[in-house]
Each structure stands twice: as structure tokens, then as C-alpha cells.
Amino acid sequence: MEESELGSWGSGKSASKLQKKKVFGCRITYDSRKEKPSVSFPYFSNFCDLASESDILVVCCALTAETHHIISKDVMKALGKK
């Protein structure tokens, strides 16, 4: 898994803890409602773009109307494209 791209979606406590660690030697990128100045990892404002740059995608969020079906067919097709 070393040198893999890990995309993290969400900005709550779980996502923040994940983003603070260099998980399995992966390069970490993230998407959230808005860019966080305190997070040093590359930010993506579009979930499909994040997926296309990720080998591994971690979703850290509550299930709400906004997040229901966030993992769509388009996201699955985009995942790990590079």
C-alpha cells in the first residue's frame, strides 16, 4: 500500500484523525464542504476528482440526505483511474 493515493472525504473527527497520520505510507488528499486552511494535504472540491486521483477512498461522514448515495456509479468509475 506504500505510495498509494488515499482520498479522504469528510471533515469530522474521524477524517481529521486520519488526515493527521501518514496512513500506511500513503499520500493523502481530501475533499470536504470547504477547504481547511489547517489541513496541509491537497484539497479537491469535487468528489469524483478526488476518486480519480485515489487508489483507496475513505468516507468519514454521517448518513444524511446530502451524503446518501455519495458513492455513485460515477465515483466508482472514477476511482483509481490514474
Jmol script that loads the backbone (N, CA, C; Angstrom):
load data "model"
ATOM      1  N   MET A   1       0.816  -1.193   0.000  1.00  0.00           N
ATOM      2  CA  MET A   1       0.000   0.000   0.000  1.00  0.00           C
ATOM      3  C   MET A   1       0.862   1.259   0.000  1.00  0.00           C
ATOM      4  N   GLU A   2       2.132   1.095   0.316  1.00  0.00           N
ATOM      5  CA  GLU A   2       3.001   2.266   0.344  1.00  0.00           C
ATOM      6  C   GLU A   2       3.008   2.936  -1.023  1.00  0.00           C
ATOM      7  N   GLU A   3       3.006   4.236  -1.016  1.00  0.00           N
ATOM      8  CA  GLU A   3       2.968   5.083  -2.208  1.00  0.00           C
ATOM      9  C   GLU A   3       1.614   5.078  -2.914  1.00  0.00           C
ATOM     10  N   SER A   4       0.595   4.498  -2.295  1.00  0.00           N
ATOM     11  CA  SER A   4      -0.759   4.575  -2.839  1.00  0.00           C
ATOM     12  C   SER A   4      -1.338   5.945  -2.545  1.00  0.00           C
ATOM     13  N   GLU A   5      -2.371   6.302  -3.277  1.00  0.00           N
ATOM     14  CA  GLU A   5      -3.087   7.560  -3.068  1.00  0.00           C
ATOM     15  C   GLU A   5      -4.333   7.264  -2.235  1.00  0.00           C
ATOM     16  N   LEU A   6      -4.458   7.901  -1.083  1.00  0.00           N
ATOM     17  CA  LEU A   6      -5.611   7.717  -0.226  1.00  0.00           C
ATOM     18  C   LEU A   6      -6.432   8.991  -0.232  1.00  0.00           C
ATOM     19  N   GLY A   7      -7.675   8.903  -0.699  1.00  0.00           N
ATOM     20  CA  GLY A   7      -8.576  10.048  -0.709  1.00  0.00           C
ATOM     21  C   GLY A   7      -9.505   9.974   0.478  1.00  0.00           C
ATOM     22  N   SER A   8      -9.618  11.047   1.214  1.00  0.00           N
ATOM     23  CA  SER A   8     -10.466  11.116   2.397  1.00  0.00           C
ATOM     24  C   SER A   8     -11.575  12.122   2.169  1.00  0.00           C
ATOM     25  N   TRP A   9     -12.814  11.685   2.350  1.00  0.00           N
ATOM     26  CA  TRP A   9     -13.948  12.586   2.193  1.00  0.00           C
ATOM     27  C   TRP A   9     -14.607  12.786   3.538  1.00  0.00           C
ATOM     28  N   GLY A  10     -14.736  14.039   3.945  1.00  0.00           N
ATOM     29  CA  GLY A  10     -15.331  14.370   5.231  1.00  0.00           C
ATOM     30  C   GLY A  10     -14.398  15.280   6.013  1.00  0.00           C
ATOM     31  N   SER A  11     -14.946  15.903   7.028  1.00  0.00           N
ATOM     32  CA  SER A  11     -14.118  16.822   7.806  1.00  0.00           C
ATOM     33  C   SER A  11     -14.377  16.714   9.307  1.00  0.00           C
ATOM     34  N   GLY A  12     -15.020  15.652   9.718  1.00  0.00           N
ATOM     35  CA  GLY A  12     -15.295  15.461  11.140  1.00  0.00           C
ATOM     36  C   GLY A  12     -14.089  14.927  11.881  1.00  0.00           C
ATOM     37  N   LYS A  13     -14.317  14.442  13.103  1.00  0.00           N
ATOM     38  CA  LYS A  13     -13.228  13.965  13.952  1.00  0.00           C
ATOM     39  C   LYS A  13     -12.493  12.778  13.338  1.00  0.00           C
ATOM     40  N   SER A  14     -13.235  11.821  12.773  1.00  0.00           N
ATOM     41  CA  SER A  14     -12.592  10.636  12.183  1.00  0.00           C
ATOM     42  C   SER A  14     -11.710  11.023  11.005  1.00  0.00           C
ATOM     43  N   ALA A  15     -12.224  11.860  10.135  1.00  0.00           N
ATOM     44  CA  ALA A  15     -11.436  12.299   8.977  1.00  0.00           C
ATOM     45  C   ALA A  15     -10.212  13.078   9.428  1.00  0.00           C
ATOM     46  N   SER A  16     -10.379  13.938  10.415  1.00  0.00           N
ATOM     47  CA  SER A  16      -9.251  14.726  10.910  1.00  0.00           C
ATOM     48  C   SER A  16      -8.158  13.843  11.485  1.00  0.00           C
ATOM     49  N   LYS A  17      -8.538  12.799  12.228  1.00  0.00           N
ATOM     50  CA  LYS A  17      -7.548  11.876  12.784  1.00  0.00           C
ATOM     51  C   LYS A  17      -6.826  11.131  11.672  1.00  0.00           C
ATOM     52  N   LEU A  18      -7.569  10.701  10.680  1.00  0.00           N
ATOM     53  CA  LEU A  18      -6.978  10.001   9.542  1.00  0.00           C
ATOM     54  C   LEU A  18      -6.003  10.912   8.815  1.00  0.00           C
ATOM     55  N   GLN A  19      -6.383  12.156   8.600  1.00  0.00           N
ATOM     56  CA  GLN A  19      -5.566  13.092   7.852  1.00  0.00           C
ATOM     57  C   GLN A  19      -4.304  13.495   8.609  1.00  0.00           C
ATOM     58  N   LYS A  20      -4.298  13.333   9.928  1.00  0.00           N
ATOM     59  CA  LYS A  20      -3.124  13.692  10.720  1.00  0.00           C
ATOM     60  C   LYS A  20      -2.040  12.619  10.655  1.00  0.00           C
ATOM     61  N   LYS A  21      -2.406  11.423  10.189  1.00  0.00           N
ATOM     62  CA  LYS A  21      -1.450  10.317  10.140  1.00  0.00           C
ATOM     63  C   LYS A  21      -1.039  10.045   8.700  1.00  0.00           C
ATOM     64  N   LYS A  22       0.127   9.546   8.546  1.00  0.00           N
ATOM     65  CA  LYS A  22       0.594   9.100   7.230  1.00  0.00           C
ATOM     66  C   LYS A  22       0.198   7.621   7.144  1.00  0.00           C
ATOM     67  N   VAL A  23      -1.029   7.352   6.745  1.00  0.00           N
ATOM     68  CA  VAL A  23      -1.613   6.018   6.789  1.00  0.00           C
ATOM     69  C   VAL A  23      -0.905   5.084   5.796  1.00  0.00           C
ATOM     70  N   PHE A  24      -0.285   4.031   6.316  1.00  0.00           N
ATOM     71  CA  PHE A  24       0.378   3.011   5.508  1.00  0.00           C
ATOM     72  C   PHE A  24       1.349   3.598   4.486  1.00  0.00           C
ATOM     73  N   GLY A  25       1.888   4.753   4.742  1.00  0.00           N
ATOM     74  CA  GLY A  25       2.806   5.383   3.802  1.00  0.00           C
ATOM     75  C   GLY A  25       2.118   5.975   2.580  1.00  0.00           C
ATOM     76  N   CYS A  26       0.810   6.121   2.645  1.00  0.00           N
ATOM     77  CA  CYS A  26       0.044   6.646   1.511  1.00  0.00           C
ATOM     78  C   CYS A  26       0.146   8.165   1.420  1.00  0.00           C
ATOM     79  N   ARG A  27       0.014   8.679   0.220  1.00  0.00           N
ATOM     80  CA  ARG A  27      -0.146  10.120   0.002  1.00  0.00           C
ATOM     81  C   ARG A  27      -1.629  10.399   0.236  1.00  0.00           C
ATOM     82  N   ILE A  28      -1.945  11.390   1.035  1.00  0.00           N
ATOM     83  CA  ILE A  28      -3.334  11.671   1.414  1.00  0.00           C
ATOM     84  C   ILE A  28      -3.819  12.940   0.732  1.00  0.00           C
ATOM     85  N   THR A  29      -5.022  12.870   0.179  1.00  0.00           N
ATOM     86  CA  THR A  29      -5.729  14.025  -0.369  1.00  0.00           C
ATOM     87  C   THR A  29      -7.105  14.037   0.275  1.00  0.00           C
ATOM     88  N   TYR A  30      -7.823  15.162   0.159  1.00  0.00           N
ATOM     89  CA  TYR A  30      -9.128  15.197   0.808  1.00  0.00           C
ATOM     90  C   TYR A  30     -10.121  16.074   0.068  1.00  0.00           C
ATOM     91  N   ASP A  31     -11.376  15.831   0.365  1.00  0.00           N
ATOM     92  CA  ASP A  31     -12.499  16.641  -0.105  1.00  0.00           C
ATOM     93  C   ASP A  31     -13.373  16.896   1.113  1.00  0.00           C
ATOM     94  N   SER A  32     -13.896  18.064   1.201  1.00  0.00           N
ATOM     95  CA  SER A  32     -14.769  18.459   2.293  1.00  0.00           C
ATOM     96  C   SER A  32     -15.685  19.552   1.765  1.00  0.00           C
ATOM     97  N   ARG A  33     -16.617  19.990   2.580  1.00  0.00           N
ATOM     98  CA  ARG A  33     -17.513  21.064   2.127  1.00  0.00           C
ATOM     99  C   ARG A  33     -16.736  22.298   1.696  1.00  0.00           C
ATOM    100  N   LYS A  34     -15.660  22.560   2.420  1.00  0.00           N
ATOM    101  CA  LYS A  34     -14.790  23.689   2.057  1.00  0.00           C
ATOM    102  C   LYS A  34     -13.362  23.343   2.434  1.00  0.00           C
ATOM    103  N   GLU A  35     -12.425  24.008   1.796  1.00  0.00           N
ATOM    104  CA  GLU A  35     -11.017  23.769   2.063  1.00  0.00           C
ATOM    105  C   GLU A  35     -10.688  24.213   3.483  1.00  0.00           C
ATOM    106  N   LYS A  36      -9.885  23.405   4.170  1.00  0.00           N
ATOM    107  CA  LYS A  36      -9.496  23.685   5.550  1.00  0.00           C
ATOM    108  C   LYS A  36      -8.066  24.233   5.567  1.00  0.00           C
ATOM    109  N   PRO A  37      -7.885  25.493   5.956  1.00  0.00           N
ATOM    110  CA  PRO A  37      -6.533  26.075   5.992  1.00  0.00           C
ATOM    111  C   PRO A  37      -5.575  25.305   6.897  1.00  0.00           C
ATOM    112  N   SER A  38      -6.112  24.612   7.900  1.00  0.00           N
ATOM    113  CA  SER A  38      -5.260  23.883   8.844  1.00  0.00           C
ATOM    114  C   SER A  38      -4.815  22.520   8.317  1.00  0.00           C
ATOM    115  N   VAL A  39      -5.360  22.084   7.184  1.00  0.00           N
ATOM    116  CA  VAL A  39      -5.001  20.781   6.609  1.00  0.00           C
ATOM    117  C   VAL A  39      -3.993  21.000   5.492  1.00  0.00           C
ATOM    118  N   SER A  40      -2.859  20.328   5.606  1.00  0.00           N
ATOM    119  CA  SER A  40      -1.773  20.552   4.647  1.00  0.00           C
ATOM    120  C   SER A  40      -1.861  19.663   3.406  1.00  0.00           C
ATOM    121  N   PHE A  41      -2.789  18.719   3.364  1.00  0.00           N
ATOM    122  CA  PHE A  41      -2.907  17.811   2.228  1.00  0.00           C
ATOM    123  C   PHE A  41      -3.623  18.474   1.067  1.00  0.00           C
ATOM    124  N   PRO A  42      -3.358  18.018  -0.150  1.00  0.00           N
ATOM    125  CA  PRO A  42      -4.046  18.577  -1.316  1.00  0.00           C
ATOM    126  C   PRO A  42      -5.573  18.430  -1.199  1.00  0.00           C
ATOM    127  N   TYR A  43      -6.277  19.480  -1.590  1.00  0.00           N
ATOM    128  CA  TYR A  43      -7.736  19.555  -1.479  1.00  0.00           C
ATOM    129  C   TYR A  43      -8.383  19.408  -2.848  1.00  0.00           C
ATOM    130  N   PHE A  44      -9.461  18.649  -2.908  1.00  0.00           N
ATOM    131  CA  PHE A  44     -10.285  18.527  -4.103  1.00  0.00           C
ATOM    132  C   PHE A  44     -11.679  19.025  -3.753  1.00  0.00           C
ATOM    133  N   SER A  45     -12.242  19.872  -4.582  1.00  0.00           N
ATOM    134  CA  SER A  45     -13.584  20.388  -4.316  1.00  0.00           C
ATOM    135  C   SER A  45     -14.663  19.511  -4.953  1.00  0.00           C
ATOM    136  N   ASN A  46     -14.239  18.507  -5.720  1.00  0.00           N
ATOM    137  CA  ASN A  46     -15.177  17.630  -6.409  1.00  0.00           C
ATOM    138  C   ASN A  46     -14.874  16.181  -6.028  1.00  0.00           C
ATOM    139  N   PHE A  47     -15.904  15.460  -5.577  1.00  0.00           N
ATOM    140  CA  PHE A  47     -15.727  14.094  -5.081  1.00  0.00           C
ATOM    141  C   PHE A  47     -15.243  13.145  -6.172  1.00  0.00           C
ATOM    142  N   CYS A  48     -15.737  13.273  -7.391  1.00  0.00           N
ATOM    143  CA  CYS A  48     -15.278  12.417  -8.494  1.00  0.00           C
ATOM    144  C   CYS A  48     -13.812  12.677  -8.827  1.00  0.00           C
ATOM    145  N   ASP A  49     -13.396  13.937  -8.756  1.00  0.00           N
ATOM    146  CA  ASP A  49     -11.983  14.266  -8.985  1.00  0.00           C
ATOM    147  C   ASP A  49     -11.105  13.628  -7.911  1.00  0.00           C
ATOM    148  N   LEU A  50     -11.561  13.686  -6.670  1.00  0.00           N
ATOM    149  CA  LEU A  50     -10.834  13.042  -5.567  1.00  0.00           C
ATOM    150  C   LEU A  50     -10.717  11.544  -5.838  1.00  0.00           C
ATOM    151  N   ALA A  51     -11.808  10.917  -6.231  1.00  0.00           N
ATOM    152  CA  ALA A  51     -11.808   9.480  -6.500  1.00  0.00           C
ATOM    153  C   ALA A  51     -10.858   9.127  -7.640  1.00  0.00           C
ATOM    154  N   SER A  52     -10.829   9.960  -8.677  1.00  0.00           N
ATOM    155  CA  SER A  52      -9.978   9.649  -9.829  1.00  0.00           C
ATOM    156  C   SER A  52      -8.493   9.715  -9.482  1.00  0.00           C
ATOM    157  N   GLU A  53      -8.137  10.430  -8.438  1.00  0.00           N
ATOM    158  CA  GLU A  53      -6.743  10.539  -8.000  1.00  0.00           C
ATOM    159  C   GLU A  53      -6.415   9.583  -6.859  1.00  0.00           C
ATOM    160  N   SER A  54      -7.389   8.735  -6.475  1.00  0.00           N
ATOM    161  CA  SER A  54      -7.228   7.874  -5.299  1.00  0.00           C
ATOM    162  C   SER A  54      -7.208   6.397  -5.670  1.00  0.00           C
ATOM    163  N   ASP A  55      -6.315   5.658  -5.022  1.00  0.00           N
ATOM    164  CA  ASP A  55      -6.334   4.198  -5.105  1.00  0.00           C
ATOM    165  C   ASP A  55      -7.263   3.650  -4.030  1.00  0.00           C
ATOM    166  N   ILE A  56      -7.336   4.365  -2.925  1.00  0.00           N
ATOM    167  CA  ILE A  56      -8.150   3.997  -1.772  1.00  0.00           C
ATOM    168  C   ILE A  56      -9.002   5.212  -1.436  1.00  0.00           C
ATOM    169  N   LEU A  57     -10.285   4.997  -1.182  1.00  0.00           N
ATOM    170  CA  LEU A  57     -11.179   6.099  -0.852  1.00  0.00           C
ATOM    171  C   LEU A  57     -11.829   5.821   0.493  1.00  0.00           C
ATOM    172  N   VAL A  58     -11.674   6.735   1.435  1.00  0.00           N
ATOM    173  CA  VAL A  58     -12.248   6.603   2.768  1.00  0.00           C
ATOM    174  C   VAL A  58     -13.312   7.675   2.926  1.00  0.00           C
ATOM    175  N   VAL A  59     -14.512   7.250   3.314  1.00  0.00           N
ATOM    176  CA  VAL A  59     -15.616   8.186   3.510  1.00  0.00           C
ATOM    177  C   VAL A  59     -15.916   8.244   5.001  1.00  0.00           C
ATOM    178  N   CYS A  60     -15.739   9.416   5.595  1.00  0.00           N
ATOM    179  CA  CYS A  60     -15.925   9.620   7.034  1.00  0.00           C
ATOM    180  C   CYS A  60     -17.021  10.658   7.234  1.00  0.00           C
ATOM    181  N   CYS A  61     -18.270  10.214   7.257  1.00  0.00           N
ATOM    182  CA  CYS A  61     -19.358  11.173   7.407  1.00  0.00           C
ATOM    183  C   CYS A  61     -20.595  10.475   7.961  1.00  0.00           C
ATOM    184  N   ALA A  62     -21.498  11.277   8.461  1.00  0.00           N
ATOM    185  CA  ALA A  62     -22.790  10.766   8.914  1.00  0.00           C
ATOM    186  C   ALA A  62     -23.673  10.530   7.696  1.00  0.00           C
ATOM    187  N   LEU A  63     -24.557   9.561   7.802  1.00  0.00           N
ATOM    188  CA  LEU A  63     -25.511   9.318   6.726  1.00  0.00           C
ATOM    189  C   LEU A  63     -26.638  10.348   6.836  1.00  0.00           C
ATOM    190  N   THR A  64     -26.698  11.222   5.857  1.00  0.00           N
ATOM    191  CA  THR A  64     -27.732  12.260   5.798  1.00  0.00           C
ATOM    192  C   THR A  64     -28.315  12.268   4.395  1.00  0.00           C
ATOM    193  N   ALA A  65     -29.291  13.096   4.169  1.00  0.00           N
ATOM    194  CA  ALA A  65     -29.860  13.235   2.823  1.00  0.00           C
ATOM    195  C   ALA A  65     -28.779  13.695   1.843  1.00  0.00           C
ATOM    196  N   GLU A  66     -27.865  14.539   2.304  1.00  0.00           N
ATOM    197  CA  GLU A  66     -26.786  15.050   1.456  1.00  0.00           C
ATOM    198  C   GLU A  66     -25.759  13.965   1.097  1.00  0.00           C
ATOM    199  N   THR A  67     -25.490  13.056   2.039  1.00  0.00           N
ATOM    200  CA  THR A  67     -24.456  12.048   1.806  1.00  0.00           C
ATOM    201  C   THR A  67     -25.002  10.711   1.305  1.00  0.00           C
ATOM    202  N   HIS A  68     -26.309  10.526   1.356  1.00  0.00           N
ATOM    203  CA  HIS A  68     -26.912   9.272   0.881  1.00  0.00           C
ATOM    204  C   HIS A  68     -26.554   9.065  -0.589  1.00  0.00           C
ATOM    205  N   HIS A  69     -26.020   7.925  -0.911  1.00  0.00           N
ATOM    206  CA  HIS A  69     -25.579   7.571  -2.267  1.00  0.00           C
ATOM    207  C   HIS A  69     -24.416   8.433  -2.757  1.00  0.00           C
ATOM    208  N   ILE A  70     -23.577   8.911  -1.842  1.00  0.00           N
ATOM    209  CA  ILE A  70     -22.410   9.701  -2.240  1.00  0.00           C
ATOM    210  C   ILE A  70     -21.465   8.857  -3.101  1.00  0.00           C
ATOM    211  N   ILE A  71     -21.439   7.553  -2.853  1.00  0.00           N
ATOM    212  CA  ILE A  71     -20.647   6.652  -3.683  1.00  0.00           C
ATOM    213  C   ILE A  71     -21.529   6.213  -4.855  1.00  0.00           C
ATOM    214  N   SER A  72     -21.508   7.018  -5.886  1.00  0.00           N
ATOM    215  CA  SER A  72     -22.342   6.777  -7.063  1.00  0.00           C
ATOM    216  C   SER A  72     -21.585   5.949  -8.105  1.00  0.00           C
ATOM    217  N   LYS A  73     -22.265   5.599  -9.160  1.00  0.00           N
ATOM    218  CA  LYS A  73     -21.642   4.879 -10.272  1.00  0.00           C
ATOM    219  C   LYS A  73     -20.491   5.703 -10.851  1.00  0.00           C
ATOM    220  N   ASP A  74     -20.686   7.015 -10.951  1.00  0.00           N
ATOM    221  CA  ASP A  74     -19.631   7.887 -11.480  1.00  0.00           C
ATOM    222  C   ASP A  74     -18.391   7.872 -10.601  1.00  0.00           C
ATOM    223  N   VAL A  75     -18.581   7.873  -9.280  1.00  0.00           N
ATOM    224  CA  VAL A  75     -17.449   7.821  -8.352  1.00  0.00           C
ATOM    225  C   VAL A  75     -16.722   6.487  -8.502  1.00  0.00           C
ATOM    226  N   MET A  76     -17.456   5.400  -8.602  1.00  0.00           N
ATOM    227  CA  MET A  76     -16.834   4.078  -8.746  1.00  0.00           C
ATOM    228  C   MET A  76     -16.063   3.971 -10.058  1.00  0.00           C
ATOM    229  N   LYS A  77     -16.591   4.544 -11.114  1.00  0.00           N
ATOM    230  CA  LYS A  77     -15.889   4.526 -12.407  1.00  0.00           C
ATOM    231  C   LYS A  77     -14.620   5.380 -12.343  1.00  0.00           C
ATOM    232  N   ALA A  78     -14.671   6.464 -11.590  1.00  0.00           N
ATOM    233  CA  ALA A  78     -13.524   7.382 -11.495  1.00  0.00           C
ATOM    234  C   ALA A  78     -12.425   6.846 -10.590  1.00  0.00           C
ATOM    235  N   LEU A  79     -12.760   6.013  -9.624  1.00  0.00           N
ATOM    236  CA  LEU A  79     -11.819   5.560  -8.598  1.00  0.00           C
ATOM    237  C   LEU A  79     -10.588   4.899  -9.206  1.00  0.00           C
ATOM    238  N   GLY A  80      -9.445   5.435  -8.861  1.00  0.00           N
ATOM    239  CA  GLY A  80      -8.163   4.853  -9.243  1.00  0.00           C
ATOM    240  C   GLY A  80      -7.844   4.933 -10.729  1.00  0.00           C
ATOM    241  N   LYS A  81      -8.370   5.913 -11.427  1.00  0.00           N
ATOM    242  CA  LYS A  81      -8.162   5.999 -12.870  1.00  0.00           C
ATOM    243  C   LYS A  81      -6.725   6.199 -13.285  1.00  0.00           C
ATOM    244  N   LYS A  82      -5.952   6.882 -12.458  1.00  0.00           N
ATOM    245  CA  LYS A  82      -4.583   7.169 -12.906  1.00  0.00           C
ATOM    246  C   LYS A  82      -3.687   6.021 -12.706  1.00  0.00           C
TER     247      LYS A  82
END
end "model"
wireframe off; spacefill off
backbone 0.3
color backbone group
